[in-house]
Amino acid sequence: MQERLTKVTEWMNEKNIEVAFLNSKENVFYLSNFYTDPHERLMGILVFKQAQPVFVLPEMEAGQLKDAGWEYEIIGYSDHENPWKLIKTTLEKKQLEKAETVAIEKDVLTYQRSEKFLSCFPEAKIISMEEKLNDMRVVKDDGEITIIRRAANMADYGVQVGIDALEEGISEMEVLAKIEYELKRKGIREMSFSTMVLFGEKTGNPHGNPGDRKLKAGDMVLFDLGVIMDGYCSDITRTVAFKSVTDKQKEIYQTVLKAEQASLETSRPGNRVGDLDNVARHIIMEAGYGDYFPHRIGHGMGINVHEFPSISHLNDGILTKGMVYTIEPGIYLPGIGGVRIEDDVLVTADGYETLTKFPKELQIIE
């Protein structure tokens, strides 16, 4: 925590930024090790170029913040208090109300809260903090990787639970409920996103909604799920066949698997990020399914299930040891069905490691 705060203050000194305010729960967690959802209440960290940071949050959560290891000043407020008045008083005590340059999360801070915060600095220049925090968060340290690896293991388990639940006549929502129930029995409180279980023709929708569709022989079944563990996410997709599989379904599956493997093999330090998308997309296009692969190959992953960088063909960034992201090619035929295969990937010193380990060979579930 201290090392991360130090990097922020060093950056602020380089840019001559006197005050920074972070209020996204993800970046707050990254800098404090305190993970919570304040809902509509204000929570954030004030970071200063030449002073120790200050944490602003509801008083009822101050004890948990201290338990998480926060050793600096805390502005705790009750529901009948105006936290912005308390913030302004703190800034005045530190003689920072006339700061000329301040930084905020421009993509996160609401317009209303921006007005409140910036009213404390009527003449200040505004700098975005997103780029700096993205650069810091994109390379995971050993502790983060350990947690993500555990989260990936639980995602593998979730897929197995889903497969074990398959039987003719069961609904998508019934399978979904079994997955989440068993994960909660393992101690998982929250999923990374809404769990997806799709049958048959519904697998042809990349972001389909599970419902009361009943499973029948010949259906493809798509699972897309992930968990949050100690503040970090996982994300896996597997597609299996139920009872039987057609030659067309086999062709689509093998094309997607080949595309994913090519992208994985490109996951090496020094390679261009966009090439992860290019190599997979080329294979799918050559097979005649280019129009049916409508999304990017993947996304960065960590505290957010979708975070920097975007793994699209447009990204000229360079892969670096410690980056974690998804690789998830897919082919989707509207009204017929589709296949997606997704893994969580860690860039190592000389290649890659897939953190999700569930088998990818085409499985026909009897």
Secondary structure, DSSP 8 states (H G I E B T S, - for coil): -HHHHHHHHHHHHHHT--EEEE--HHHHHHHHS-----TTS--EEEEESSS--EEEEEGGGHHHHHHTT--SEEEEE-TTS-HHHHHHHHHHHTT-TT-SEEEE-TTTS-HHHHHHHHTT-TT-EEEE-HHHHHHHHTB--HHHHHHHHHHHHHHHHHHHHHHHT--TT-BHHHHHHHHHHHHHHTT--EESS--EEEEGGGGGSTT----S-B--TT-EEEEEE-EEETTEE--EEEEEEES---HHHHHHHHHHHHHHHHHHHT--TTSBHHHHHHHHHHHHHHTT-GGG--S-SEEE-SSSSSEEEEESTT---B--TTBEEEE--EEEETTTEEEE-BEEEEE-SSSEEES-----S--EE-
